[in-house]
Amino acid sequence: LLGRHVAKAYGARSPWFEWCRVGTSLVAAAPHPSGISHFWNDPANVRRARRFWRALALRSKGRN
């Protein structure tokens, strides 16, 4: 999981919270959680982020 600028430095060009293959790795960019990004002002974006984090947590527990 990377910030957008770091993801771009590695060649990832995907929207927030979407997995992108870079070489042999999967990366996803996420906006800064401090709220410095205006992304968090939109409730639809917050719901999208929540779905991504929940799916990631379930996957890490082996519950695809």
CHARMM internal coordinates of N, CA and C (Angstrom, degrees):
IC EDIT
DIST 1 N 1 CA 1.4556
DIST 1 CA 1 C 1.5151
ANGL 1 N 1 CA 1 C 107.70
DIST 1 C 2 N 1.3131
ANGL 1 CA 1 C 2 N 115.10
DIHE 1 N 1 CA 1 C 2 N 129.62
DIST 2 N 2 CA 1.4570
ANGL 1 C 2 N 2 CA 120.86
DIHE 1 CA 1 C 2 N 2 CA -173.92
DIST 2 CA 2 C 1.5186
ANGL 2 N 2 CA 2 C 110.88
DIHE 1 C 2 N 2 CA 2 C -135.41
DIST 2 C 3 N 1.3209
ANGL 2 CA 2 C 3 N 115.03
DIHE 2 N 2 CA 2 C 3 N 160.82
DIST 3 N 3 CA 1.4525
ANGL 2 C 3 N 3 CA 120.16
DIHE 2 CA 2 C 3 N 3 CA 167.96
DIST 3 CA 3 C 1.5164
ANGL 3 N 3 CA 3 C 108.69
DIHE 2 C 3 N 3 CA 3 C -75.98
DIST 3 C 4 N 1.2964
ANGL 3 CA 3 C 4 N 117.24
DIHE 3 N 3 CA 3 C 4 N 164.25
DIST 4 N 4 CA 1.4682
ANGL 3 C 4 N 4 CA 120.88
DIHE 3 CA 3 C 4 N 4 CA -175.12
DIST 4 CA 4 C 1.5310
ANGL 4 N 4 CA 4 C 112.98
DIHE 3 C 4 N 4 CA 4 C -60.78
DIST 4 C 5 N 1.3232
ANGL 4 CA 4 C 5 N 118.65
DIHE 4 N 4 CA 4 C 5 N -42.65
DIST 5 N 5 CA 1.4647
ANGL 4 C 5 N 5 CA 120.16
DIHE 4 CA 4 C 5 N 5 CA -177.48
DIST 5 CA 5 C 1.5163
ANGL 5 N 5 CA 5 C 111.71
DIHE 4 C 5 N 5 CA 5 C -67.13
DIST 5 C 6 N 1.3089
ANGL 5 CA 5 C 6 N 117.58
DIHE 5 N 5 CA 5 C 6 N -39.87
DIST 6 N 6 CA 1.4670
ANGL 5 C 6 N 6 CA 120.64
DIHE 5 CA 5 C 6 N 6 CA 177.61
DIST 6 CA 6 C 1.5241
ANGL 6 N 6 CA 6 C 109.94
DIHE 5 C 6 N 6 CA 6 C -68.08
DIST 6 C 7 N 1.3274
ANGL 6 CA 6 C 7 N 117.07
DIHE 6 N 6 CA 6 C 7 N -41.69
DIST 7 N 7 CA 1.4654
ANGL 6 C 7 N 7 CA 120.41
DIHE 6 CA 6 C 7 N 7 CA 178.05
DIST 7 CA 7 C 1.5305
ANGL 7 N 7 CA 7 C 110.12
DIHE 6 C 7 N 7 CA 7 C -58.99
DIST 7 C 8 N 1.3246
ANGL 7 CA 7 C 8 N 117.25
DIHE 7 N 7 CA 7 C 8 N -44.05
DIST 8 N 8 CA 1.4697
ANGL 7 C 8 N 8 CA 120.53
DIHE 7 CA 7 C 8 N 8 CA 178.67
DIST 8 CA 8 C 1.5179
ANGL 8 N 8 CA 8 C 111.56
DIHE 7 C 8 N 8 CA 8 C -63.72
DIST 8 C 9 N 1.3266
ANGL 8 CA 8 C 9 N 117.01
DIHE 8 N 8 CA 8 C 9 N -36.91
DIST 9 N 9 CA 1.4602
ANGL 8 C 9 N 9 CA 120.70
DIHE 8 CA 8 C 9 N 9 CA 178.71
DIST 9 CA 9 C 1.5259
ANGL 9 N 9 CA 9 C 111.28
DIHE 8 C 9 N 9 CA 9 C -61.15
DIST 9 C 10 N 1.3187
ANGL 9 CA 9 C 10 N 116.61
DIHE 9 N 9 CA 9 C 10 N -30.04
DIST 10 N 10 CA 1.4628
ANGL 9 C 10 N 10 CA 121.59
DIHE 9 CA 9 C 10 N 10 CA 178.64
DIST 10 CA 10 C 1.5195
ANGL 10 N 10 CA 10 C 112.49
DIHE 9 C 10 N 10 CA 10 C -91.98
DIST 10 C 11 N 1.3118
ANGL 10 CA 10 C 11 N 117.50
DIHE 10 N 10 CA 10 C 11 N 0.60
DIST 11 N 11 CA 1.4550
ANGL 10 C 11 N 11 CA 121.08
DIHE 10 CA 10 C 11 N 11 CA 176.36
DIST 11 CA 11 C 1.5185
ANGL 11 N 11 CA 11 C 115.10
DIHE 10 C 11 N 11 CA 11 C 96.60
DIST 11 C 12 N 1.3224
ANGL 11 CA 11 C 12 N 118.42
DIHE 11 N 11 CA 11 C 12 N 4.54
DIST 12 N 12 CA 1.4674
ANGL 11 C 12 N 12 CA 121.58
DIHE 11 CA 11 C 12 N 12 CA 178.99
DIST 12 CA 12 C 1.5257
ANGL 12 N 12 CA 12 C 108.81
DIHE 11 C 12 N 12 CA 12 C -81.07
DIST 12 C 13 N 1.3015
ANGL 12 CA 12 C 13 N 115.98
DIHE 12 N 12 CA 12 C 13 N 131.24
DIST 13 N 13 CA 1.4633
ANGL 12 C 13 N 13 CA 120.78
DIHE 12 CA 12 C 13 N 13 CA -179.08
DIST 13 CA 13 C 1.5246
ANGL 13 N 13 CA 13 C 110.44
DIHE 12 C 13 N 13 CA 13 C -132.62
DIST 13 C 14 N 1.3002
ANGL 13 CA 13 C 14 N 117.60
DIHE 13 N 13 CA 13 C 14 N 54.58
DIST 14 N 14 CA 1.4621
ANGL 13 C 14 N 14 CA 119.79
DIHE 13 CA 13 C 14 N 14 CA -178.69
DIST 14 CA 14 C 1.5246
ANGL 14 N 14 CA 14 C 109.95
DIHE 13 C 14 N 14 CA 14 C -116.06
DIST 14 C 15 N 1.3339
ANGL 14 CA 14 C 15 N 116.44
DIHE 14 N 14 CA 14 C 15 N 160.40
DIST 15 N 15 CA 1.4673
ANGL 14 C 15 N 15 CA 119.86
DIHE 14 CA 14 C 15 N 15 CA 177.59
DIST 15 CA 15 C 1.5297
ANGL 15 N 15 CA 15 C 111.06
DIHE 14 C 15 N 15 CA 15 C -65.78
DIST 15 C 16 N 1.3157
ANGL 15 CA 15 C 16 N 115.66
DIHE 15 N 15 CA 15 C 16 N 169.90
DIST 16 N 16 CA 1.4563
ANGL 15 C 16 N 16 CA 120.09
DIHE 15 CA 15 C 16 N 16 CA 176.95
DIST 16 CA 16 C 1.5204
ANGL 16 N 16 CA 16 C 110.52
DIHE 15 C 16 N 16 CA 16 C -53.04
DIST 16 C 17 N 1.3178
ANGL 16 CA 16 C 17 N 115.78
DIHE 16 N 16 CA 16 C 17 N 141.38
DIST 17 N 17 CA 1.4695
ANGL 16 C 17 N 17 CA 123.60
DIHE 16 CA 16 C 17 N 17 CA 171.97
DIST 17 CA 17 C 1.5206
ANGL 17 N 17 CA 17 C 114.12
DIHE 16 C 17 N 17 CA 17 C 59.10
DIST 17 C 18 N 1.3257
ANGL 17 CA 17 C 18 N 117.36
DIHE 17 N 17 CA 17 C 18 N 33.19
DIST 18 N 18 CA 1.4572
ANGL 17 C 18 N 18 CA 120.92
DIHE 17 CA 17 C 18 N 18 CA 173.14
DIST 18 CA 18 C 1.5179
ANGL 18 N 18 CA 18 C 107.57
DIHE 17 C 18 N 18 CA 18 C -126.18
DIST 18 C 19 N 1.3235
ANGL 18 CA 18 C 19 N 115.33
DIHE 18 N 18 CA 18 C 19 N 131.58
DIST 19 N 19 CA 1.4574
ANGL 18 C 19 N 19 CA 120.54
DIHE 18 CA 18 C 19 N 19 CA -178.38
DIST 19 CA 19 C 1.5177
ANGL 19 N 19 CA 19 C 109.80
DIHE 18 C 19 N 19 CA 19 C -70.90
DIST 19 C 20 N 1.3169
ANGL 19 CA 19 C 20 N 114.95
DIHE 19 N 19 CA 19 C 20 N 142.70
DIST 20 N 20 CA 1.4579
ANGL 19 C 20 N 20 CA 122.71
DIHE 19 CA 19 C 20 N 20 CA -178.89
DIST 20 CA 20 C 1.5243
ANGL 20 N 20 CA 20 C 107.20
DIHE 19 C 20 N 20 CA 20 C -139.32
DIST 20 C 21 N 1.3112
ANGL 20 CA 20 C 21 N 117.42
DIHE 20 N 20 CA 20 C 21 N 134.75
DIST 21 N 21 CA 1.4603
ANGL 20 C 21 N 21 CA 120.77
DIHE 20 CA 20 C 21 N 21 CA 178.00
DIST 21 CA 21 C 1.5263
ANGL 21 N 21 CA 21 C 109.25
DIHE 20 C 21 N 21 CA 21 C -84.29
DIST 21 C 22 N 1.3242
ANGL 21 CA 21 C 22 N 115.34
DIHE 21 N 21 CA 21 C 22 N 128.63
DIST 22 N 22 CA 1.4618
ANGL 21 C 22 N 22 CA 122.88
DIHE 21 CA 21 C 22 N 22 CA 174.74
DIST 22 CA 22 C 1.5210
ANGL 22 N 22 CA 22 C 105.91
DIHE 21 C 22 N 22 CA 22 C -127.20
DIST 22 C 23 N 1.3230
ANGL 22 CA 22 C 23 N 115.59
DIHE 22 N 22 CA 22 C 23 N 105.59
DIST 23 N 23 CA 1.4546
ANGL 22 C 23 N 23 CA 119.25
DIHE 22 CA 22 C 23 N 23 CA -173.96
DIST 23 CA 23 C 1.5213
ANGL 23 N 23 CA 23 C 109.05
DIHE 22 C 23 N 23 CA 23 C 64.69
DIST 23 C 24 N 1.3179
ANGL 23 CA 23 C 24 N 116.33
DIHE 23 N 23 CA 23 C 24 N -121.66
DIST 24 N 24 CA 1.4680
ANGL 23 C 24 N 24 CA 120.47
DIHE 23 CA 23 C 24 N 24 CA 179.35
DIST 24 CA 24 C 1.5227
ANGL 24 N 24 CA 24 C 112.24
DIHE 23 C 24 N 24 CA 24 C -101.70
DIST 24 C 25 N 1.3135
ANGL 24 CA 24 C 25 N 117.25
DIHE 24 N 24 CA 24 C 25 N 7.27
DIST 25 N 25 CA 1.4671
ANGL 24 C 25 N 25 CA 121.25
DIHE 24 CA 24 C 25 N 25 CA -177.29
DIST 25 CA 25 C 1.5196
ANGL 25 N 25 CA 25 C 111.85
DIHE 24 C 25 N 25 CA 25 C -110.61
DIST 25 C 26 N 1.3213
ANGL 25 CA 25 C 26 N 115.08
DIHE 25 N 25 CA 25 C 26 N 154.14
DIST 26 N 26 CA 1.4629
ANGL 25 C 26 N 26 CA 121.35
DIHE 25 CA 25 C 26 N 26 CA 170.95
DIST 26 CA 26 C 1.5126
ANGL 26 N 26 CA 26 C 107.50
DIHE 25 C 26 N 26 CA 26 C -104.06
DIST 26 C 27 N 1.3185
ANGL 26 CA 26 C 27 N 116.15
DIHE 26 N 26 CA 26 C 27 N 132.31
DIST 27 N 27 CA 1.4654
ANGL 26 C 27 N 27 CA 120.68
DIHE 26 CA 26 C 27 N 27 CA 178.03
DIST 27 CA 27 C 1.5149
ANGL 27 N 27 CA 27 C 109.35
DIHE 26 C 27 N 27 CA 27 C -129.72
DIST 27 C 28 N 1.3073
ANGL 27 CA 27 C 28 N 115.80
DIHE 27 N 27 CA 27 C 28 N 154.81
DIST 28 N 28 CA 1.4613
ANGL 27 C 28 N 28 CA 121.92
DIHE 27 CA 27 C 28 N 28 CA 174.32
DIST 28 CA 28 C 1.5223
ANGL 28 N 28 CA 28 C 106.88
DIHE 27 C 28 N 28 CA 28 C -139.53
DIST 28 C 29 N 1.3112
ANGL 28 CA 28 C 29 N 115.50
DIHE 28 N 28 CA 28 C 29 N 137.35
DIST 29 N 29 CA 1.4633
ANGL 28 C 29 N 29 CA 120.70
DIHE 28 CA 28 C 29 N 29 CA 177.82
DIST 29 CA 29 C 1.5271
ANGL 29 N 29 CA 29 C 109.30
DIHE 28 C 29 N 29 CA 29 C -93.03
DIST 29 C 30 N 1.3205
ANGL 29 CA 29 C 30 N 115.27
DIHE 29 N 29 CA 29 C 30 N 142.51
DIST 30 N 30 CA 1.4663
ANGL 29 C 30 N 30 CA 121.37
DIHE 29 CA 29 C 30 N 30 CA 179.35
DIST 30 CA 30 C 1.5244
ANGL 30 N 30 CA 30 C 108.83
DIHE 29 C 30 N 30 CA 30 C -134.27
DIST 30 C 31 N 1.3306
ANGL 30 CA 30 C 31 N 118.03
DIHE 30 N 30 CA 30 C 31 N 139.71
DIST 31 N 31 CA 1.4552
ANGL 30 C 31 N 31 CA 120.28
DIHE 30 CA 30 C 31 N 31 CA 177.65
DIST 31 CA 31 C 1.5261
ANGL 31 N 31 CA 31 C 110.69
DIHE 30 C 31 N 31 CA 31 C -67.93
DIST 31 C 32 N 1.3051
ANGL 31 CA 31 C 32 N 115.55
DIHE 31 N 31 CA 31 C 32 N 154.46
DIST 32 N 32 CA 1.4656
ANGL 31 C 32 N 32 CA 120.46
DIHE 31 CA 31 C 32 N 32 CA -178.17
DIST 32 CA 32 C 1.5270
ANGL 32 N 32 CA 32 C 109.68
DIHE 31 C 32 N 32 CA 32 C -59.59
DIST 32 C 33 N 1.3168
ANGL 32 CA 32 C 33 N 118.34
DIHE 32 N 32 CA 32 C 33 N 131.52
DIST 33 N 33 CA 1.4705
ANGL 32 C 33 N 33 CA 120.78
DIHE 32 CA 32 C 33 N 33 CA -176.06
DIST 33 CA 33 C 1.5241
ANGL 33 N 33 CA 33 C 114.73
DIHE 32 C 33 N 33 CA 33 C -71.79
DIST 33 C 34 N 1.3243
ANGL 33 CA 33 C 34 N 117.99
DIHE 33 N 33 CA 33 C 34 N -10.00
DIST 34 N 34 CA 1.4639
ANGL 33 C 34 N 34 CA 119.80
DIHE 33 CA 33 C 34 N 34 CA -177.27
DIST 34 CA 34 C 1.5272
ANGL 34 N 34 CA 34 C 112.34
DIHE 33 C 34 N 34 CA 34 C -70.84
DIST 34 C 35 N 1.3132
ANGL 34 CA 34 C 35 N 116.39
DIHE 34 N 34 CA 34 C 35 N -14.36
DIST 35 N 35 CA 1.4513
ANGL 34 C 35 N 35 CA 119.23
DIHE 34 CA 34 C 35 N 35 CA -176.85
DIST 35 CA 35 C 1.5171
ANGL 35 N 35 CA 35 C 112.41
DIHE 34 C 35 N 35 CA 35 C 94.27
DIST 35 C 36 N 1.3340
ANGL 35 CA 35 C 36 N 117.21
DIHE 35 N 35 CA 35 C 36 N 3.51
DIST 36 N 36 CA 1.4669
ANGL 35 C 36 N 36 CA 120.39
DIHE 35 CA 35 C 36 N 36 CA 178.36
DIST 36 CA 36 C 1.5333
ANGL 36 N 36 CA 36 C 110.20
DIHE 35 C 36 N 36 CA 36 C -62.08
DIST 36 C 37 N 1.3360
ANGL 36 CA 36 C 37 N 115.67
DIHE 36 N 36 CA 36 C 37 N -26.93
DIST 37 N 37 CA 1.4550
ANGL 36 C 37 N 37 CA 121.04
DIHE 36 CA 36 C 37 N 37 CA 176.44
DIST 37 CA 37 C 1.5272
ANGL 37 N 37 CA 37 C 108.67
DIHE 36 C 37 N 37 CA 37 C -87.01
DIST 37 C 38 N 1.3058
ANGL 37 CA 37 C 38 N 117.13
DIHE 37 N 37 CA 37 C 38 N 138.45
DIST 38 N 38 CA 1.4653
ANGL 37 C 38 N 38 CA 121.16
DIHE 37 CA 37 C 38 N 38 CA 178.47
DIST 38 CA 38 C 1.5279
ANGL 38 N 38 CA 38 C 111.96
DIHE 37 C 38 N 38 CA 38 C -72.86
DIST 38 C 39 N 1.3115
ANGL 38 CA 38 C 39 N 116.82
DIHE 38 N 38 CA 38 C 39 N -4.82
DIST 39 N 39 CA 1.4621
ANGL 38 C 39 N 39 CA 122.40
DIHE 38 CA 38 C 39 N 39 CA 176.46
DIST 39 CA 39 C 1.5232
ANGL 39 N 39 CA 39 C 111.07
DIHE 38 C 39 N 39 CA 39 C -50.94
DIST 39 C 40 N 1.3190
ANGL 39 CA 39 C 40 N 116.47
DIHE 39 N 39 CA 39 C 40 N -40.33
DIST 40 N 40 CA 1.4666
ANGL 39 C 40 N 40 CA 121.70
DIHE 39 CA 39 C 40 N 40 CA -173.84
DIST 40 CA 40 C 1.5237
ANGL 40 N 40 CA 40 C 113.31
DIHE 39 C 40 N 40 CA 40 C -75.61
DIST 40 C 41 N 1.3228
ANGL 40 CA 40 C 41 N 119.06
DIHE 40 N 40 CA 40 C 41 N -5.83
DIST 41 N 41 CA 1.4599
ANGL 40 C 41 N 41 CA 121.84
DIHE 40 CA 40 C 41 N 41 CA 178.87
DIST 41 CA 41 C 1.5256
ANGL 41 N 41 CA 41 C 113.02
DIHE 40 C 41 N 41 CA 41 C -78.70
DIST 41 C 42 N 1.3177
ANGL 41 CA 41 C 42 N 116.57
DIHE 41 N 41 CA 41 C 42 N -15.13
DIST 42 N 42 CA 1.4640
ANGL 41 C 42 N 42 CA 121.07
DIHE 41 CA 41 C 42 N 42 CA -177.06
DIST 42 CA 42 C 1.5303
ANGL 42 N 42 CA 42 C 109.43
DIHE 41 C 42 N 42 CA 42 C -102.08
DIST 42 C 43 N 1.3379
ANGL 42 CA 42 C 43 N 117.75
DIHE 42 N 42 CA 42 C 43 N 118.11
DIST 43 N 43 CA 1.4689
ANGL 42 C 43 N 43 CA 120.38
DIHE 42 CA 42 C 43 N 43 CA -179.45
DIST 43 CA 43 C 1.5311
ANGL 43 N 43 CA 43 C 113.44
DIHE 42 C 43 N 43 CA 43 C -55.84
DIST 43 C 44 N 1.3280
ANGL 43 CA 43 C 44 N 118.08
DIHE 43 N 43 CA 43 C 44 N -32.61
DIST 44 N 44 CA 1.4655
ANGL 43 C 44 N 44 CA 120.53
DIHE 43 CA 43 C 44 N 44 CA 178.52
DIST 44 CA 44 C 1.5270
ANGL 44 N 44 CA 44 C 110.34
DIHE 43 C 44 N 44 CA 44 C -64.80
DIST 44 C 45 N 1.3186
ANGL 44 CA 44 C 45 N 117.13
DIHE 44 N 44 CA 44 C 45 N -37.34
DIST 45 N 45 CA 1.4650
ANGL 44 C 45 N 45 CA 120.59
DIHE 44 CA 44 C 45 N 45 CA 177.50
DIST 45 CA 45 C 1.5206
ANGL 45 N 45 CA 45 C 110.86
DIHE 44 C 45 N 45 CA 45 C -67.12
DIST 45 C 46 N 1.3119
ANGL 45 CA 45 C 46 N 116.52
DIHE 45 N 45 CA 45 C 46 N -39.18
DIST 46 N 46 CA 1.4655
ANGL 45 C 46 N 46 CA 120.67
DIHE 45 CA 45 C 46 N 46 CA 178.89
DIST 46 CA 46 C 1.5275
ANGL 46 N 46 CA 46 C 109.49
DIHE 45 C 46 N 46 CA 46 C -63.31
DIST 46 C 47 N 1.3305
ANGL 46 CA 46 C 47 N 117.85
DIHE 46 N 46 CA 46 C 47 N -41.54
DIST 47 N 47 CA 1.4658
ANGL 46 C 47 N 47 CA 121.30
DIHE 46 CA 46 C 47 N 47 CA 177.76
DIST 47 CA 47 C 1.5313
ANGL 47 N 47 CA 47 C 110.41
DIHE 46 C 47 N 47 CA 47 C -63.81
DIST 47 C 48 N 1.3199
ANGL 47 CA 47 C 48 N 116.32
DIHE 47 N 47 CA 47 C 48 N -41.69
DIST 48 N 48 CA 1.4690
ANGL 47 C 48 N 48 CA 120.75
DIHE 47 CA 47 C 48 N 48 CA 178.42
DIST 48 CA 48 C 1.5248
ANGL 48 N 48 CA 48 C 110.95
DIHE 47 C 48 N 48 CA 48 C -61.43
DIST 48 C 49 N 1.3150
ANGL 48 CA 48 C 49 N 116.42
DIHE 48 N 48 CA 48 C 49 N -44.78
DIST 49 N 49 CA 1.4641
ANGL 48 C 49 N 49 CA 120.98
DIHE 48 CA 48 C 49 N 49 CA 178.51
DIST 49 CA 49 C 1.5263
ANGL 49 N 49 CA 49 C 110.35
DIHE 48 C 49 N 49 CA 49 C -62.94
DIST 49 C 50 N 1.3216
ANGL 49 CA 49 C 50 N 117.09
DIHE 49 N 49 CA 49 C 50 N -42.48
DIST 50 N 50 CA 1.4666
ANGL 49 C 50 N 50 CA 121.48
DIHE 49 CA 49 C 50 N 50 CA 179.98
DIST 50 CA 50 C 1.5287
ANGL 50 N 50 CA 50 C 110.76
DIHE 49 C 50 N 50 CA 50 C -60.30
DIST 50 C 51 N 1.3350
ANGL 50 CA 50 C 51 N 117.16
DIHE 50 N 50 CA 50 C 51 N -43.93
DIST 51 N 51 CA 1.4663
ANGL 50 C 51 N 51 CA 120.52
DIHE 50 CA 50 C 51 N 51 CA 178.27
DIST 51 CA 51 C 1.5306
ANGL 51 N 51 CA 51 C 111.04
DIHE 50 C 51 N 51 CA 51 C -61.73
DIST 51 C 52 N 1.3312
ANGL 51 CA 51 C 52 N 116.50
DIHE 51 N 51 CA 51 C 52 N -42.23
DIST 52 N 52 CA 1.4639
ANGL 51 C 52 N 52 CA 120.77
DIHE 51 CA 51 C 52 N 52 CA 179.85
DIST 52 CA 52 C 1.5228
ANGL 52 N 52 CA 52 C 110.89
DIHE 51 C 52 N 52 CA 52 C -62.18
DIST 52 C 53 N 1.3434
ANGL 52 CA 52 C 53 N 117.20
DIHE 52 N 52 CA 52 C 53 N -49.19
DIST 53 N 53 CA 1.4685
ANGL 52 C 53 N 53 CA 120.92
DIHE 52 CA 52 C 53 N 53 CA -177.42
DIST 53 CA 53 C 1.5242
ANGL 53 N 53 CA 53 C 111.25
DIHE 52 C 53 N 53 CA 53 C -65.63
DIST 53 C 54 N 1.3279
ANGL 53 CA 53 C 54 N 117.58
DIHE 53 N 53 CA 53 C 54 N -38.50
DIST 54 N 54 CA 1.4679
ANGL 53 C 54 N 54 CA 119.80
DIHE 53 CA 53 C 54 N 54 CA 177.95
DIST 54 CA 54 C 1.5146
ANGL 54 N 54 CA 54 C 111.47
DIHE 53 C 54 N 54 CA 54 C -65.11
DIST 54 C 55 N 1.3363
ANGL 54 CA 54 C 55 N 116.62
DIHE 54 N 54 CA 54 C 55 N -44.32
DIST 55 N 55 CA 1.4672
ANGL 54 C 55 N 55 CA 120.26
DIHE 54 CA 54 C 55 N 55 CA 178.52
DIST 55 CA 55 C 1.5279
ANGL 55 N 55 CA 55 C 110.56
DIHE 54 C 55 N 55 CA 55 C -62.11
DIST 55 C 56 N 1.3132
ANGL 55 CA 55 C 56 N 116.65
DIHE 55 N 55 CA 55 C 56 N -39.82
DIST 56 N 56 CA 1.4638
ANGL 55 C 56 N 56 CA 120.35
DIHE 55 CA 55 C 56 N 56 CA 178.86
DIST 56 CA 56 C 1.5348
ANGL 56 N 56 CA 56 C 110.41
DIHE 55 C 56 N 56 CA 56 C -65.41
DIST 56 C 57 N 1.3166
ANGL 56 CA 56 C 57 N 117.15
DIHE 56 N 56 CA 56 C 57 N -42.27
DIST 57 N 57 CA 1.4618
ANGL 56 C 57 N 57 CA 120.71
DIHE 56 CA 56 C 57 N 57 CA 179.16
DIST 57 CA 57 C 1.5271
ANGL 57 N 57 CA 57 C 110.73
DIHE 56 C 57 N 57 CA 57 C -63.73
DIST 57 C 58 N 1.3208
ANGL 57 CA 57 C 58 N 117.07
DIHE 57 N 57 CA 57 C 58 N -43.35
DIST 58 N 58 CA 1.4696
ANGL 57 C 58 N 58 CA 120.19
DIHE 57 CA 57 C 58 N 58 CA 179.45
DIST 58 CA 58 C 1.5208
ANGL 58 N 58 CA 58 C 110.98
DIHE 57 C 58 N 58 CA 58 C -65.27
DIST 58 C 59 N 1.3262
ANGL 58 CA 58 C 59 N 116.55
DIHE 58 N 58 CA 58 C 59 N -40.53
DIST 59 N 59 CA 1.4649
ANGL 58 C 59 N 59 CA 120.64
DIHE 58 CA 58 C 59 N 59 CA 178.84
DIST 59 CA 59 C 1.5248
ANGL 59 N 59 CA 59 C 110.68
DIHE 58 C 59 N 59 CA 59 C -63.09
DIST 59 C 60 N 1.3258
ANGL 59 CA 59 C 60 N 116.46
DIHE 59 N 59 CA 59 C 60 N -39.73
DIST 60 N 60 CA 1.4628
ANGL 59 C 60 N 60 CA 119.49
DIHE 59 CA 59 C 60 N 60 CA -178.78
DIST 60 CA 60 C 1.5261
ANGL 60 N 60 CA 60 C 111.64
DIHE 59 C 60 N 60 CA 60 C -68.77
DIST 60 C 61 N 1.3284
ANGL 60 CA 60 C 61 N 116.07
DIHE 60 N 60 CA 60 C 61 N -21.92
DIST 61 N 61 CA 1.4795
ANGL 60 C 61 N 61 CA 120.86
DIHE 60 CA 60 C 61 N 61 CA 177.14
DIST 61 CA 61 C 1.5297
ANGL 61 N 61 CA 61 C 110.83
DIHE 60 C 61 N 61 CA 61 C -92.42
DIST 61 C 62 N 1.3275
ANGL 61 CA 61 C 62 N 116.42
DIHE 61 N 61 CA 61 C 62 N 1.49
DIST 62 N 62 CA 1.4599
ANGL 61 C 62 N 62 CA 119.90
DIHE 61 CA 61 C 62 N 62 CA 178.75
DIST 62 CA 62 C 1.5076
ANGL 62 N 62 CA 62 C 114.21
DIHE 61 C 62 N 62 CA 62 C 80.90
DIST 62 C 63 N 1.3366
ANGL 62 CA 62 C 63 N 117.24
DIHE 62 N 62 CA 62 C 63 N 23.10
DIST 63 N 63 CA 1.4779
ANGL 62 C 63 N 63 CA 121.05
DIHE 62 CA 62 C 63 N 63 CA -179.49
DIST 63 CA 63 C 1.5095
ANGL 63 N 63 CA 63 C 111.16
DIHE 62 C 63 N 63 CA 63 C -114.51
DIST 63 C 64 N 1.3066
ANGL 63 CA 63 C 64 N 118.41
DIHE 63 N 63 CA 63 C 64 N 59.02
DIST 64 N 64 CA 1.4606
ANGL 63 C 64 N 64 CA 121.54
DIHE 63 CA 63 C 64 N 64 CA -177.83
DIST 64 CA 64 C 1.4741
ANGL 64 N 64 CA 64 C 108.69
DIHE 63 C 64 N 64 CA 64 C -43.63
END
COOR INIT
IC SEED 1 N 1 CA 1 C
IC BUILD
